[in-house]
Amino acid sequence: MEPVVRELVDERRPRWDGDGPRPVRLHLWSRGEVAEGEAVVLVSHGTGGSAWQMTWAAEPLAEAGFLAAAVDHHGNNAVDGYLPEGFAFWWERALDLSFVLDVLSAERDVKAVGALGFSLGGYTAAALAGARIDMAAYERLLDGSLELEPPPEFPDLADALRARLGELDHGRDVVPAGESYRDARIRAVFAICPALAEVVDPESLRGIDVPVAVRWAGADEICPEARRYADVVPAADGRCVGETVGHYAFLHSTEGAEPVRAAVAAEAVDFFRRRLGTEGEPVT
């Protein structure tokens, strides 16, 4: 199944690598036209990944009757290259998905919406449900007083970010991190190995009031604290997918991990069928 790819721009936000609006490349997987509205699942890739790397989840969702809508997040995707802001201004990803939902809602009858993400995309999906970054912790990250292992894709992130931003600006660089990016249209979230558990405000997780499923990997070397989301979000559906499963099992290009991905994709389909429905009114 080949996705339809659209090159969009969000006029409300600037790009980080020059003049002009923020680019949002959208990939749409669908099995065909739907007569009376669609159930949409927004899909967010992991740090430094791409929409294509989420094909393993998007295709089964589309085959089940959902419209799977994935983006290449500006500055943080392997297609266009990396920018330090893309690896540090995490909340912009949630705004990407809300923007895409605005576009889709203006074009078609969208009846129910969920969000699915892997790694930093897992945080992104949770942010749409109300997860917020602890602003004090984020400020310590930027000034270097709190250490968080940099992503393997950008090992010199701290230095690169300081070089581009200059002196820390609280209003520009810190305040947005602690704001809420909840989108009231999101009715369910499926987070796979969600990142940033160490700096997400636990009170914001306790306040999430939509159904959330969390899947974590027992041998996750990148997001070893992902289970915290399941432990804190009320009534979260949480499960370890295997004690020997590593983080990168959830990249479409990782060979040998297809059975794990297939099992989690099937769980995601079942979860969204129950929470969103694929026909008629959403299921509660």
Backbone bond lengths (Angstrom), bond angles and torsions (degrees), N, CA, C in turn:
res aa  C-N    CA-C-N  psi(-1)  N-CA   C-N-CA  omega(-1)  CA-C   N-CA-C  phi
1 M - - - 1.468 - - 1.532 109.02 -
2 E 1.317 116.73 118.56 1.457 121.00 -179.95 1.528 110.19 -94.18
3 P 1.329 117.54 132.23 1.464 118.90 178.51 1.523 111.70 -77.00
4 V 1.309 115.53 155.92 1.466 121.67 167.96 1.525 106.70 -84.12
5 V 1.320 116.59 128.02 1.466 121.26 -177.55 1.524 109.43 -109.51
6 R 1.320 115.88 129.13 1.460 121.69 -179.24 1.527 109.77 -126.48
7 E 1.323 116.23 136.03 1.461 121.86 177.44 1.525 108.49 -96.67
8 L 1.339 115.86 105.02 1.457 121.51 -178.97 1.531 109.88 -107.49
9 V 1.320 115.93 164.65 1.463 121.16 171.39 1.522 108.34 -136.57
10 D 1.328 115.35 140.32 1.458 121.66 175.98 1.526 107.41 -97.55
11 E 1.307 116.38 104.73 1.464 122.16 -175.64 1.526 112.44 -65.48
12 R 1.326 117.56 -16.93 1.466 120.60 -176.92 1.517 113.11 -81.12
13 R 1.344 117.21 -13.36 1.460 120.45 -176.49 1.520 110.04 -131.22
14 P 1.342 118.32 143.18 1.460 120.88 -179.77 1.525 112.04 -84.85
15 R 1.312 115.58 155.43 1.457 120.29 171.50 1.521 108.48 -78.20
16 W 1.320 116.72 160.72 1.452 121.00 -176.17 1.524 113.27 -97.81
17 D 1.305 117.93 -7.30 1.468 120.05 -175.20 1.524 111.92 -116.54
18 G 1.319 117.13 31.07 1.455 120.46 178.97 1.518 110.51 148.34
19 D 1.317 114.86 -169.68 1.457 120.05 179.45 1.522 110.61 -80.06
20 G 1.327 114.60 158.16 1.457 119.45 176.06 1.508 112.70 109.34
21 P 1.336 116.12 173.62 1.470 121.55 -177.02 1.521 111.94 -78.60
22 R 1.310 114.78 165.88 1.467 122.21 -176.99 1.528 110.81 -71.07
23 P 1.338 117.89 126.57 1.466 119.94 176.62 1.522 111.33 -78.60
24 V 1.328 115.56 141.10 1.472 122.15 176.87 1.524 106.50 -136.49
25 R 1.318 116.11 100.03 1.471 120.29 178.23 1.521 108.34 -83.46
26 L 1.318 115.22 122.72 1.461 121.77 -174.51 1.525 110.30 -108.94
27 H 1.332 115.90 133.13 1.463 123.25 174.01 1.528 107.88 -113.92
28 L 1.325 116.38 127.41 1.461 121.05 -178.87 1.521 110.13 -119.01
29 W 1.334 115.07 122.41 1.455 121.13 173.73 1.525 108.31 -107.54
30 S 1.329 117.13 129.59 1.459 121.14 179.71 1.513 109.31 -154.78
31 R 1.324 116.96 150.32 1.468 120.11 178.11 1.526 111.75 -89.25
32 G 1.347 117.58 -0.88 1.459 120.04 178.15 1.505 111.71 144.63
33 E 1.305 116.13 -175.21 1.449 121.60 -177.88 1.530 111.10 -70.42
34 V 1.328 115.66 144.87 1.456 122.53 176.98 1.524 107.61 -114.89
35 A 1.311 117.28 129.88 1.462 120.85 -171.95 1.528 113.01 -73.24
36 E 1.308 118.68 -41.35 1.458 120.42 -171.87 1.521 111.58 -126.37
37 G 1.286 116.13 62.36 1.453 119.86 175.14 1.513 113.29 91.51
38 E 1.311 115.16 158.46 1.453 121.06 -177.41 1.519 111.01 -129.76
39 A 1.312 114.93 147.51 1.449 121.89 168.57 1.531 106.41 -95.04
40 V 1.323 116.49 122.26 1.462 122.72 -174.45 1.515 109.78 -108.03
41 V 1.334 116.47 136.90 1.459 121.37 170.61 1.524 107.54 -117.58
42 L 1.324 116.29 115.63 1.452 122.57 175.71 1.529 108.58 -79.41
43 V 1.324 116.65 136.95 1.466 121.20 -172.60 1.526 109.88 -125.54
44 S 1.334 116.15 130.47 1.462 121.85 -177.41 1.525 110.70 -123.21
45 H 1.326 115.92 127.30 1.465 121.32 -178.09 1.527 112.04 -79.01
46 G 1.315 115.27 170.25 1.452 121.86 178.99 1.514 112.60 -80.42
47 T 1.330 115.96 175.34 1.458 122.18 -179.55 1.520 111.33 -54.50
48 G 1.330 115.61 124.69 1.455 120.54 176.44 1.509 114.44 71.19
49 G 1.321 118.43 10.22 1.462 121.73 -178.01 1.516 111.93 -92.42
50 S 1.309 116.04 -142.43 1.461 121.18 -179.51 1.518 109.22 -165.36
51 A 1.313 115.04 166.04 1.463 119.22 176.14 1.525 110.33 -59.73
52 W 1.332 117.05 -38.53 1.465 120.31 -179.29 1.521 111.46 -59.39
53 Q 1.326 117.96 -35.16 1.460 120.59 -179.76 1.525 112.09 -66.37
54 M 1.328 117.41 -10.95 1.469 121.21 177.30 1.527 111.82 -100.84
55 T 1.321 117.52 11.50 1.466 121.51 179.55 1.520 111.77 -55.33
56 W 1.326 117.19 -36.99 1.468 121.74 -177.22 1.534 111.84 -58.92
57 A 1.340 117.37 -28.94 1.463 120.71 177.33 1.520 111.60 -95.57
58 A 1.338 117.17 -37.15 1.466 121.15 -175.12 1.523 112.07 -66.81
59 E 1.324 117.71 -42.02 1.465 119.63 -177.92 1.531 112.55 -63.08
60 P 1.341 120.05 -49.05 1.471 118.84 177.58 1.527 112.90 -60.93
61 L 1.335 117.47 -35.58 1.459 119.69 177.13 1.532 110.29 -63.16
62 A 1.329 116.50 -43.62 1.466 120.28 179.35 1.520 111.09 -65.06
63 E 1.327 116.33 -41.98 1.457 120.00 179.73 1.529 111.63 -63.71
64 A 1.342 116.22 -26.18 1.466 120.74 179.08 1.524 112.09 -84.34
65 G 1.333 117.19 -2.27 1.455 119.80 176.25 1.509 115.58 107.98
66 F 1.332 117.97 -0.67 1.451 120.82 177.12 1.521 110.53 -86.94
67 L 1.315 116.39 157.37 1.455 122.18 166.61 1.525 106.40 -93.41
68 A 1.323 116.98 111.45 1.462 121.87 179.08 1.517 108.50 -92.91
69 A 1.331 116.18 122.34 1.463 121.93 -174.84 1.520 109.19 -122.53
70 A 1.336 116.26 106.89 1.461 121.89 -178.45 1.521 109.77 -114.18
71 V 1.337 116.66 150.59 1.458 120.71 179.82 1.523 110.10 -123.63
72 D 1.338 115.04 158.81 1.458 122.17 165.41 1.522 106.35 -94.93
73 H 1.331 117.35 109.95 1.459 120.83 -175.45 1.532 110.53 -72.44
74 H 1.318 116.44 124.32 1.464 124.15 -177.76 1.529 111.16 -53.85
75 G 1.331 115.40 130.23 1.455 121.26 177.07 1.503 114.88 80.05
76 N 1.324 117.47 -3.69 1.454 120.97 -174.80 1.520 111.36 -137.56
77 N 1.336 116.60 23.97 1.465 118.50 -179.70 1.517 111.55 -125.08
78 A 1.321 115.24 150.42 1.462 122.04 -174.70 1.521 113.09 -75.71
79 V 1.323 118.12 -8.86 1.456 121.49 -179.37 1.521 110.99 -80.59
80 D 1.335 116.25 -46.39 1.460 121.37 -174.15 1.522 114.01 -100.48
81 G 1.325 117.86 -12.13 1.457 120.53 -178.02 1.517 111.69 104.75
82 Y 1.314 114.84 171.28 1.454 121.81 -171.17 1.531 111.69 -107.80
83 L 1.326 115.12 142.41 1.456 123.47 173.04 1.521 107.66 -129.90
84 P 1.333 118.33 142.27 1.473 118.60 -176.12 1.518 113.13 -59.05
85 E 1.345 117.66 -35.55 1.462 119.44 178.42 1.527 111.31 -61.30
86 G 1.321 116.73 -34.78 1.452 120.59 179.63 1.512 113.19 -65.25
87 F 1.338 116.41 -23.53 1.457 121.41 -179.66 1.525 112.63 -98.77
88 A 1.338 117.37 -4.96 1.459 120.18 -176.10 1.520 113.54 -123.87
89 F 1.334 117.81 -28.79 1.461 120.59 179.55 1.528 107.92 -95.61
90 W 1.325 114.78 71.17 1.463 122.52 -169.43 1.524 113.33 -60.88
91 W 1.318 116.67 -34.88 1.467 121.73 -174.24 1.528 112.86 -64.51
92 E 1.327 117.16 -21.76 1.466 119.70 179.09 1.535 111.03 -61.80
93 R 1.314 116.83 -25.62 1.468 120.41 178.72 1.525 111.16 -65.13
94 A 1.324 116.78 -42.38 1.465 119.43 177.62 1.527 110.60 -62.03
95 L 1.318 116.47 -38.31 1.462 120.37 177.48 1.527 111.23 -65.47
96 D 1.340 117.05 -33.40 1.472 119.77 174.61 1.524 110.59 -57.83
97 L 1.329 116.25 -46.47 1.464 119.89 -176.23 1.525 111.70 -71.01
98 S 1.322 117.47 -36.92 1.459 119.08 175.94 1.527 110.91 -65.19
99 F 1.329 116.44 -37.72 1.467 120.53 176.29 1.527 111.04 -62.25
100 V 1.320 116.73 -45.60 1.461 120.72 178.25 1.523 110.42 -60.07
101 L 1.319 116.23 -40.87 1.458 119.35 179.30 1.531 110.68 -65.08
102 D 1.318 117.49 -36.55 1.465 120.32 174.62 1.528 110.66 -59.19
103 V 1.336 116.00 -45.80 1.466 121.07 -178.66 1.526 110.61 -63.12
104 L 1.319 116.77 -47.93 1.463 120.42 -178.06 1.523 111.39 -64.80
105 S 1.332 116.56 -39.64 1.458 120.24 -178.37 1.522 111.96 -67.15
106 A 1.336 116.57 -27.42 1.464 120.14 178.23 1.526 111.80 -77.31
107 E 1.323 116.46 -17.85 1.461 121.28 -174.98 1.519 114.31 -102.75
108 R 1.330 117.49 -22.60 1.467 120.33 -171.60 1.517 109.98 -151.29
109 D 1.297 115.51 171.82 1.457 122.20 179.34 1.526 108.95 -87.39
110 V 1.322 116.34 99.81 1.460 121.88 179.57 1.525 108.00 -94.91
111 K 1.321 116.13 119.42 1.464 119.14 -173.54 1.524 113.50 -97.72
112 A 1.323 118.17 -28.60 1.464 121.32 -178.59 1.518 108.26 -159.29
113 V 1.346 116.53 148.76 1.461 120.91 -173.07 1.516 110.86 -136.02
114 G 1.323 115.63 134.37 1.452 122.38 171.47 1.513 109.65 -125.34
115 A 1.324 116.50 172.21 1.461 121.54 178.35 1.517 109.40 -136.33
116 L 1.321 115.54 137.16 1.466 122.83 177.98 1.516 108.10 -130.40
117 G 1.331 116.25 137.59 1.453 118.89 178.11 1.503 112.52 -152.00
118 F 1.320 114.92 157.32 1.462 122.57 178.70 1.520 109.58 -118.24
119 S 1.334 117.00 133.94 1.456 123.40 175.49 1.532 109.75 60.55
120 L 1.338 119.64 -120.14 1.456 119.93 176.20 1.522 110.30 -61.56
121 G 1.319 116.72 -26.91 1.456 120.68 173.01 1.519 112.18 -67.91
122 G 1.332 117.23 -28.75 1.457 120.52 175.32 1.518 111.05 -66.35
123 Y 1.340 115.78 -42.98 1.470 118.92 172.35 1.524 110.13 -60.03
124 T 1.334 117.20 -42.06 1.461 121.51 -177.95 1.522 110.99 -58.02
125 A 1.328 115.77 -46.83 1.459 119.80 178.46 1.523 110.87 -62.40
126 A 1.337 116.90 -41.34 1.467 120.37 179.01 1.527 111.27 -66.00
127 A 1.331 116.62 -35.19 1.465 120.20 178.79 1.521 110.77 -62.22
128 L 1.323 117.08 -35.54 1.461 120.43 177.70 1.524 111.69 -66.63
129 A 1.335 116.58 -20.06 1.462 121.27 177.60 1.521 112.19 -96.34
130 G 1.355 117.40 -3.72 1.454 119.84 175.99 1.514 116.15 123.85
131 A 1.334 119.83 -3.75 1.458 120.94 177.38 1.530 109.80 -64.48
132 R 1.324 116.65 135.38 1.458 121.73 179.84 1.518 110.65 -126.63
133 I 1.324 115.25 151.05 1.459 121.09 174.44 1.527 109.13 -77.44
134 D 1.319 116.89 140.16 1.459 122.04 172.67 1.524 107.35 -69.91
135 M 1.323 117.06 112.18 1.457 121.44 -172.63 1.528 111.78 -62.27
136 A 1.334 118.40 -38.55 1.463 121.35 179.53 1.530 110.45 -65.03
137 A 1.333 116.83 -41.09 1.458 120.54 178.54 1.528 110.19 -65.14
138 Y 1.323 116.20 -40.22 1.473 119.56 -179.91 1.529 110.70 -65.12
139 E 1.313 117.79 -39.56 1.455 120.61 178.41 1.527 110.68 -62.54
140 R 1.330 116.15 -39.04 1.462 119.19 177.92 1.523 111.06 -66.96
141 L 1.337 116.76 -33.67 1.460 119.20 175.36 1.522 111.23 -62.47
142 L 1.316 116.09 -43.47 1.457 119.44 -177.12 1.522 112.82 -70.27
143 D 1.349 116.68 -34.76 1.474 117.10 -179.18 1.526 112.69 -89.44
144 G 1.341 115.96 -1.14 1.453 120.00 173.98 1.510 115.45 89.91
145 S 1.340 118.31 0.74 1.463 120.04 -178.54 1.524 112.89 -82.60
146 L 1.324 117.27 -12.78 1.462 121.76 174.44 1.520 107.98 -122.80
147 E 1.316 115.73 123.40 1.455 119.76 -177.56 1.523 110.48 -95.04
148 L 1.323 115.20 132.55 1.456 122.59 172.68 1.512 106.35 -134.19
149 E 1.317 116.91 128.42 1.456 120.71 -175.97 1.531 109.98 -53.09
150 P 1.345 117.92 124.43 1.467 118.91 179.73 1.520 110.68 -68.35
151 P 1.322 117.39 154.43 1.459 119.56 179.56 1.522 110.69 -65.13
152 P 1.330 117.86 142.93 1.464 120.07 179.31 1.528 112.92 -56.65
153 E 1.323 116.34 -29.08 1.460 120.41 -178.79 1.528 112.26 -72.04
154 F 1.352 117.85 -16.80 1.462 120.99 -177.51 1.531 108.26 -146.85
155 P 1.343 118.05 69.97 1.467 121.08 -172.81 1.520 114.61 -64.91
156 D 1.335 118.11 -25.18 1.462 120.58 179.82 1.527 111.49 -102.94
157 L 1.317 116.26 33.80 1.461 122.20 -174.14 1.524 112.19 -56.63
158 A 1.323 118.23 -47.02 1.462 120.85 -175.24 1.518 111.31 -58.83
159 D 1.318 117.08 -47.13 1.466 120.58 -179.23 1.525 111.14 -66.33
160 A 1.325 116.25 -41.46 1.465 119.85 -179.33 1.521 110.92 -65.31
161 L 1.327 116.79 -38.42 1.456 120.18 -179.35 1.523 110.50 -67.85
162 R 1.327 117.15 -43.18 1.466 119.81 179.14 1.524 111.04 -64.29
163 A 1.320 116.64 -36.62 1.459 120.24 179.60 1.526 111.44 -64.23
164 R 1.332 116.65 -35.54 1.470 120.54 -178.33 1.519 112.56 -82.85
165 L 1.319 116.96 -34.98 1.458 120.25 -175.93 1.514 113.53 -90.97
166 G 1.335 116.96 -25.60 1.447 119.51 -173.42 1.514 110.47 75.08
167 E 1.321 117.17 -142.65 1.463 121.83 -177.93 1.528 110.30 -67.58
168 L 1.321 115.88 141.61 1.458 121.88 -179.52 1.521 110.59 -58.15
169 D 1.313 116.22 128.05 1.457 123.02 176.57 1.520 108.03 -113.47
170 H 1.330 116.95 113.23 1.457 120.70 -172.97 1.523 111.89 -61.09
171 G 1.311 116.68 -45.84 1.462 119.80 -177.91 1.506 113.35 -67.74
172 R 1.320 116.51 -36.72 1.462 120.28 -177.28 1.511 112.37 -82.36
173 D 1.329 116.65 -41.91 1.459 120.75 -168.27 1.519 114.61 -102.37
174 V 1.315 118.48 -22.45 1.458 121.03 -172.44 1.523 112.23 -110.10
175 V 1.318 117.57 -49.31 1.467 120.95 -175.46 1.525 112.65 -55.17
176 P 1.346 119.97 -44.87 1.471 118.51 -179.32 1.523 113.35 -59.65
177 A 1.327 116.96 -29.16 1.465 120.06 -178.21 1.521 111.23 -62.15
178 G 1.325 117.43 -36.22 1.452 120.88 -174.73 1.511 114.71 -89.90
179 E 1.313 117.59 -0.27 1.451 120.06 -179.95 1.528 111.12 -79.39
180 S 1.314 115.49 163.83 1.461 120.55 178.34 1.522 109.94 -90.91
181 Y 1.324 115.27 135.05 1.464 121.35 176.30 1.527 110.13 -116.70
182 R 1.307 114.23 28.38 1.459 119.38 178.09 1.526 110.29 -62.37
183 D 1.309 114.67 136.86 1.457 121.61 175.75 1.517 106.70 -115.88
184 A 1.322 116.76 113.69 1.463 121.50 -173.53 1.523 112.92 -63.67
185 R 1.326 117.36 -13.00 1.456 120.34 179.28 1.527 112.40 -77.98
186 I 1.331 117.63 -15.99 1.465 121.99 -178.25 1.519 109.44 -78.96
187 R 1.330 116.50 123.27 1.463 120.89 -175.73 1.525 113.78 -108.13
188 A 1.326 117.89 -10.24 1.463 120.22 -179.98 1.520 108.89 -164.14
189 V 1.346 116.06 148.50 1.465 121.77 -176.93 1.521 109.74 -133.05
190 F 1.329 115.41 135.77 1.466 122.25 175.34 1.527 106.71 -122.13
191 A 1.333 116.48 108.49 1.468 122.17 -175.07 1.520 110.34 -109.47
192 I 1.334 116.04 125.94 1.461 122.55 -177.58 1.523 108.86 -111.65
193 C 1.331 116.75 118.29 1.471 121.98 -177.61 1.520 111.28 47.35
194 P 1.342 118.70 51.80 1.460 119.84 -174.66 1.521 113.35 -63.09
195 A 1.323 115.67 137.23 1.461 123.00 -177.59 1.524 111.45 -87.62
196 L 1.337 114.95 172.02 1.469 124.72 171.51 1.522 113.72 70.25
197 A 1.319 118.09 20.27 1.467 119.57 178.66 1.525 111.28 -58.06
198 E 1.337 116.98 -28.36 1.459 120.73 -177.08 1.525 113.04 -71.28
199 V 1.332 117.75 -21.91 1.470 119.89 -175.55 1.523 113.31 -121.52
200 V 1.316 118.05 1.34 1.460 120.66 175.35 1.522 108.95 -78.30
201 D 1.330 116.56 134.38 1.454 122.28 179.14 1.530 109.28 -66.10
202 P 1.331 118.33 116.77 1.473 119.57 -177.57 1.522 112.99 -61.98
203 E 1.342 117.44 -29.38 1.462 119.14 178.39 1.526 110.98 -64.67
204 S 1.321 116.47 -33.82 1.459 119.11 177.68 1.520 110.95 -67.98
205 L 1.322 117.12 -35.16 1.462 120.19 176.94 1.521 110.56 -67.87
206 R 1.320 116.29 -39.15 1.470 119.41 178.84 1.519 111.97 -65.72
207 G 1.317 116.54 -22.69 1.453 120.48 -178.96 1.516 114.80 -87.64
208 I 1.320 118.36 -4.03 1.467 120.79 179.75 1.523 109.49 -68.17
209 D 1.321 115.79 128.80 1.464 119.66 -174.83 1.524 113.64 -121.78
210 V 1.330 116.49 18.78 1.467 120.04 172.46 1.519 108.05 -111.26
211 P 1.330 118.43 157.71 1.464 120.20 179.07 1.522 112.11 -60.50
212 V 1.321 115.79 134.09 1.467 122.10 -179.53 1.518 109.21 -131.23
213 A 1.327 115.58 133.61 1.464 122.09 171.36 1.524 107.85 -115.24
214 V 1.321 116.30 137.18 1.464 121.77 179.37 1.520 108.45 -126.51
215 R 1.320 115.90 131.01 1.456 121.66 174.48 1.521 108.28 -122.96
216 W 1.321 116.49 127.68 1.455 120.14 179.14 1.518 110.15 -125.27
217 A 1.331 115.62 161.04 1.463 122.33 -177.64 1.519 109.57 -106.40
218 G 1.327 116.43 133.84 1.448 121.00 -175.18 1.504 114.82 -66.11
219 A 1.332 117.53 -25.80 1.468 121.47 -179.73 1.530 110.34 -114.39
220 D 1.323 116.22 35.38 1.458 121.67 -177.60 1.528 110.13 -71.39
221 E 1.319 116.68 113.64 1.456 122.09 -178.19 1.524 112.60 -90.54
222 I 1.330 117.63 -9.51 1.457 121.94 -176.90 1.526 111.53 -105.23
223 C 1.318 117.53 -43.30 1.476 122.71 -179.96 1.522 109.63 -124.13
224 P 1.339 117.89 66.13 1.465 119.70 -175.21 1.533 113.63 -67.98
225 E 1.335 117.80 -15.97 1.463 121.10 -178.57 1.518 113.03 -99.22
226 A 1.330 117.46 12.98 1.468 120.75 -174.57 1.527 112.65 -56.19
227 R 1.317 116.69 -29.95 1.467 119.76 -177.44 1.537 112.35 -61.37
228 R 1.329 117.62 -21.49 1.462 120.08 -178.98 1.524 111.68 -55.52
229 Y 1.314 117.12 -36.05 1.458 119.50 178.64 1.526 110.39 -58.26
230 A 1.321 116.29 -45.03 1.467 120.04 -179.55 1.518 111.45 -67.82
231 D 1.333 116.94 -33.93 1.457 120.64 -178.19 1.525 112.80 -72.05
232 V 1.338 117.16 -26.84 1.464 120.59 -172.09 1.527 112.94 -104.67
233 V 1.321 118.29 -38.76 1.466 120.02 -179.59 1.527 109.20 -64.93
234 P 1.331 118.05 127.78 1.474 120.18 -177.45 1.527 112.73 -57.50
235 A 1.312 115.46 130.29 1.466 122.87 175.03 1.521 113.45 56.65
236 A 1.338 116.56 28.25 1.463 118.94 178.66 1.523 110.85 -64.72
237 D 1.318 115.55 142.91 1.465 122.93 174.90 1.520 106.84 -88.79
238 G 1.326 117.13 98.88 1.458 120.91 -174.59 1.507 113.25 -115.40
239 R 1.341 115.81 145.10 1.459 120.42 178.65 1.511 110.28 -158.92
240 C 1.339 115.56 138.85 1.462 120.96 169.87 1.527 108.05 -80.62
241 V 1.327 116.70 130.92 1.464 120.19 -175.88 1.525 112.36 -84.74
242 G 1.323 117.31 -3.58 1.462 120.63 178.52 1.512 110.86 153.40
243 E 1.321 116.96 133.65 1.462 120.60 -176.27 1.522 112.85 -67.54
244 T 1.318 118.54 -22.13 1.462 120.98 -178.95 1.533 112.56 -104.16
245 V 1.311 116.98 5.06 1.469 120.85 -178.56 1.521 109.77 -81.74
246 G 1.327 116.35 131.82 1.452 121.46 178.68 1.522 112.06 -97.12
247 H 1.315 114.54 172.60 1.463 121.47 -175.82 1.521 112.48 -59.08
248 Y 1.323 116.22 -46.40 1.459 119.76 -171.18 1.526 113.60 -79.68
249 A 1.329 116.55 6.15 1.466 119.02 171.84 1.524 110.97 -61.00
250 F 1.343 117.11 -20.11 1.454 120.82 -174.89 1.520 113.90 -99.04
251 L 1.327 115.86 20.67 1.457 121.01 167.63 1.522 108.19 -95.53
252 H 1.309 116.66 136.13 1.468 121.11 -177.99 1.524 111.80 -59.48
253 S 1.332 116.34 -26.09 1.465 120.97 -176.59 1.520 113.67 -87.44
254 T 1.334 118.87 -5.94 1.458 121.13 -177.85 1.519 110.19 -79.04
255 E 1.318 115.63 115.68 1.457 120.50 -178.94 1.525 110.91 -79.40
256 G 1.313 115.94 147.66 1.451 121.76 177.19 1.518 114.55 89.66
257 A 1.333 117.12 -10.48 1.464 120.30 -178.96 1.515 111.95 -107.62
258 E 1.320 117.01 12.81 1.465 120.31 -177.76 1.528 113.20 -57.18
259 P 1.345 119.71 -41.48 1.473 118.35 179.90 1.528 113.37 -61.76
260 V 1.336 116.96 -38.44 1.468 120.03 178.21 1.516 110.21 -64.51
261 R 1.324 116.51 -46.88 1.463 119.84 179.95 1.528 111.21 -62.43
262 A 1.332 116.50 -41.20 1.464 120.02 -179.31 1.522 111.09 -63.10
263 A 1.334 116.58 -40.61 1.457 120.17 -179.78 1.522 111.35 -65.51
264 V 1.343 116.76 -42.95 1.464 120.53 -179.75 1.526 110.36 -69.52
265 A 1.325 117.29 -38.31 1.467 120.12 177.00 1.521 110.43 -61.44
266 A 1.326 117.28 -41.12 1.463 120.70 178.79 1.527 110.66 -64.25
267 E 1.328 116.73 -38.32 1.465 119.91 176.81 1.523 111.11 -65.77
268 A 1.329 116.51 -38.27 1.463 120.10 178.47 1.527 110.72 -64.40
269 V 1.318 116.64 -42.90 1.466 120.65 177.85 1.522 110.14 -59.49
270 D 1.329 117.06 -47.43 1.463 121.00 -179.71 1.524 110.74 -62.77
271 F 1.333 116.12 -42.01 1.469 120.81 179.71 1.522 111.12 -60.08
272 F 1.324 117.35 -48.90 1.461 119.73 -177.67 1.531 111.80 -72.66
273 R 1.316 117.60 -30.27 1.464 118.82 174.25 1.524 110.68 -61.04
274 R 1.323 115.65 -42.22 1.462 119.45 -179.24 1.522 112.51 -72.86
275 R 1.326 117.12 -35.31 1.463 121.06 -174.10 1.520 113.31 -92.34
276 L 1.320 117.82 -29.06 1.454 120.99 -178.15 1.524 112.57 -113.21
277 G 1.328 115.40 -35.78 1.466 119.80 -173.58 1.516 110.21 78.72
278 T 1.321 116.49 154.96 1.462 120.88 174.73 1.514 112.16 -113.70
279 E 1.331 115.88 -5.73 1.458 120.98 176.03 1.524 108.09 -143.40
280 G 1.302 117.57 143.65 1.453 121.01 177.14 1.514 112.20 69.28
281 E 1.327 116.48 -152.17 1.450 121.38 -176.83 1.526 111.05 -77.50
282 P 1.371 117.22 150.89 1.453 119.85 177.31 1.531 111.93 -57.66
283 V 1.325 114.75 146.21 1.467 120.77 179.88 1.527 108.45 -88.02
284 T 1.317 117.81 138.15 1.468 121.32 178.86 1.518 109.94 -111.67
